[in-house]
């Protein structure tokens, strides 16, 4: 439904509080008090069977007695009363309701009853179980939040009502204001995507802040976030970073692709700037609201303290920014106006006694340098200068530069609380975000870079693939054969055959039904051999001694299979041994071992993974995730995010590995995810990669028990050209 009937949520002309009260300390009384103290200019109606007399409001005993349908209804009644109240509101013509009441759950049936009551009238529901709604530009505080936010350009959508009061205080101390604050509660109807759409279209909103505990309707969320991030920054703080990933899975990929990491991957694909703390949430908001003119990653630092500049430079090494190299003409300009002992390089050290004019001249010169994309200006308090004058001079220079069409972002760092208290309002009024420590200022520049990358990724061409020559029918037959036998785990031979149907090179492998058949299988392959147990109950074969390597001949391979069968029978007597996978042993040589795979996330559907593989995959934890569909560019970007990519690129006398072969493998897995929602887990571990190509040495595929699983992609399939 998106914005349908939500238009008045941020600018209602009248409000009715269903369950409004004058009882001190009740939620109904606090909401009414907030509405009155917030400066809302429209009529405020209180609906309560008990007569109320609250100055500034009108009272009605029932919804039917209201003089006119309000633009917004705030519902604060017992949970059981919510469904009939919504039916009355809908019949009266009300289009949107914010429900603060808690206790409407699927278990007690009240959640569905509430939705059923509202649906015939198109009545939109925010909540239930939320803190409420604030729209400072119209003086609306329809919440029981503590504190009154100032009007501004930030929109906050929060899945935690308890955090909102603290966030209001935090923002106020930073001279930041809000266009709207919505506590989404249980999101029974209006969800994150609806509200992102609302604030994306809101002219008062410069940036959208999200506090997220979980995403519902992921495809809708991704579409809304991508659309919003094209026109204004969307910044998210995701809770649950260290939460357990949930039930055990049978693949390395599923174990590594934890819910938090998948959210990070999805946010990146949606163009969302992700932060990791409340401090960073507002730091990012402060810098992104005024820093949308960033053209590159080159930063210049202007400071009156060399040590502070070095600390900022040290912090930059954590991110992607680089120190700008000042042009010769810039150095000449600086030489003409700065003391002879200035640093003569970037960071530009103005020396501790720098007066306001020195700041202004240096800032003008650096801003004019075409090799500078952004400027960090710093002030360390000394007894020789007044921080207010420095701030006024910096603000004047930046405003004048903007007047000349020079829109490079300028970030300020004023060290010391007293210094910040004096400079903050001056710099804020000039649209210059200020930070109190060099590392915070460097992180703020990192937020600018992250937003630039996110926007660039959204404006890039959508994921496209050349026509593929995959044998989809062969893959479907393999899946159907396993399912007809009641199996959800494909054996190694089947898994490799399915990969082969999608163009992935696999090591030649034969299935021996018994240990006695191993020698026959060896006769079809070149020595030396590797033998692996095949059992639907055994997923990680090496963990149970189910792998034997470097077997010189068929006799050794047969003996290894016999020993393996005995060992498994002793340790896992319930495991059914359906055979032995026999393959030519591929020498390690100078090859790298990767893992590539697919896993099914509960929220975002299929996820592709690539990283360092082998037995230590969970220990190394070197991997990157991507949402299908993937094209070559996105696959390369995934590989580049791994540490092992530095080895793949070649070093010293080690040749460059076939990275394009890895890219093709990731594209194949993406195609499998698009074609077969049946595949819920897939591992290739290891994928052997060297200068000559890639080869899957082992593979594992788990399919769904459902014979007709729904397609779980949250992004539209790639366009085939």
HELIX and SHEET records of a PDB file:
HELIX    1   1 UNK A   27  UNK A   37  1                                  11    
HELIX    2   2 UNK A   63  UNK A   65  5                                   3    
HELIX    3   3 UNK A   79  UNK A   92  1                                  14    
HELIX    4   4 UNK A  110  UNK A  119  1                                  10    
HELIX    5   5 UNK A  136  UNK A  138  5                                   3    
HELIX    6   6 UNK A  162  UNK A  173  1                                  12    
HELIX    7   7 UNK A  192  UNK A  201  1                                  10    
HELIX    8   8 UNK A  218  UNK A  229  1                                  12    
HELIX    9   9 UNK A  252  UNK A  256  1                                   5    
HELIX   10  10 UNK A  259  UNK A  270  1                                  12    
HELIX   11  11 UNK A  278  UNK A  288  1                                  11    
HELIX   12  12 UNK A  306  UNK A  316  1                                  11    
HELIX   13  13 UNK A  328  UNK A  337  1                                  10    
HELIX   14  14 UNK A  356  UNK A  367  1                                  12    
HELIX   15  15 UNK A  387  UNK A  403  1                                  17    
HELIX   16  16 UNK A  417  UNK A  429  1                                  13    
HELIX   17  17 UNK A  438  UNK A  459  1                                  22    
HELIX   18  18 UNK A  472  UNK A  484  1                                  13    
HELIX   19  19 UNK A  492  UNK A  501  1                                  10    
HELIX   20  20 UNK A  515  UNK A  517  5                                   3    
HELIX   21  21 UNK A  518  UNK A  522  1                                   5    
HELIX   22  22 UNK A  541  UNK A  544  5                                   4    
HELIX   23  23 UNK A  554  UNK A  571  1                                  18    
HELIX   24  24 UNK A  617  UNK A  620  1                                   4    
HELIX   25  25 UNK A  632  UNK A  640  1                                   9    
HELIX   26  26 UNK A  645  UNK A  648  1                                   4    
HELIX   27  27 UNK A  659  UNK A  675  1                                  17    
SHEET    1   A 6 UNK A  58  UNK A  60  0                                        
SHEET    2   A 6 UNK A  43  UNK A  47  1                                        
SHEET    3   A 6 UNK A  14  UNK A  18  1                                        
SHEET    4   A 6 UNK A  72  UNK A  75  1                                        
SHEET    5   A 6 UNK A  96  UNK A  99  1                                        
SHEET    6   A 6 UNK A 124  UNK A 127  1                                        
SHEET    1   B 7 UNK A 140  UNK A 143  0                                        
SHEET    2   B 7 UNK A 132  UNK A 135 -1                                        
SHEET    3   B 7 UNK A 178  UNK A 183 -1                                        
SHEET    4   B 7 UNK A 151  UNK A 158  1                                        
SHEET    5   B 7 UNK A 207  UNK A 212  1                                        
SHEET    6   B 7 UNK A 233  UNK A 238  1                                        
SHEET    7   B 7 UNK A 273  UNK A 275  1                                        
SHEET    1   C 3 UNK A 322  UNK A 323  0                                        
SHEET    2   C 3 UNK A 298  UNK A 303  1                                        
SHEET    3   C 3 UNK A 348  UNK A 349  1                                        
SHEET    1   D 5 UNK A 322  UNK A 323  0                                        
SHEET    2   D 5 UNK A 298  UNK A 303  1                                        
SHEET    3   D 5 UNK A 374  UNK A 379  1                                        
SHEET    4   D 5 UNK A 409  UNK A 414  1                                        
SHEET    5   D 5 UNK A 433  UNK A 435  1                                        
SHEET    1   E 2 UNK A 464  UNK A 465  0                                        
SHEET    2   E 2 UNK A 719  UNK A 720  1                                        
SHEET    1   F 6 UNK A 489  UNK A 490  0                                        
SHEET    2   F 6 UNK A 699  UNK A 703 -1                                        
SHEET    3   F 6 UNK A 679  UNK A 690 -1                                        
SHEET    4   F 6 UNK A 592  UNK A 601 -1                                        
SHEET    5   F 6 UNK A 605  UNK A 612 -1                                        
SHEET    6   F 6 UNK A 623  UNK A 627 -1                                        
SHEET    1   G 4 UNK A 489  UNK A 490  0                                        
SHEET    2   G 4 UNK A 699  UNK A 703 -1                                        
SHEET    3   G 4 UNK A 679  UNK A 690 -1                                        
SHEET    4   G 4 UNK A 693  UNK A 696 -1                                        
SHEET    1   H 4 UNK A 509  UNK A 512  0                                        
SHEET    2   H 4 UNK A 579  UNK A 584 -1                                        
SHEET    3   H 4 UNK A 529  UNK A 534 -1                                        
SHEET    4   H 4 UNK A 547  UNK A 551 -1                                        
END                                                                             
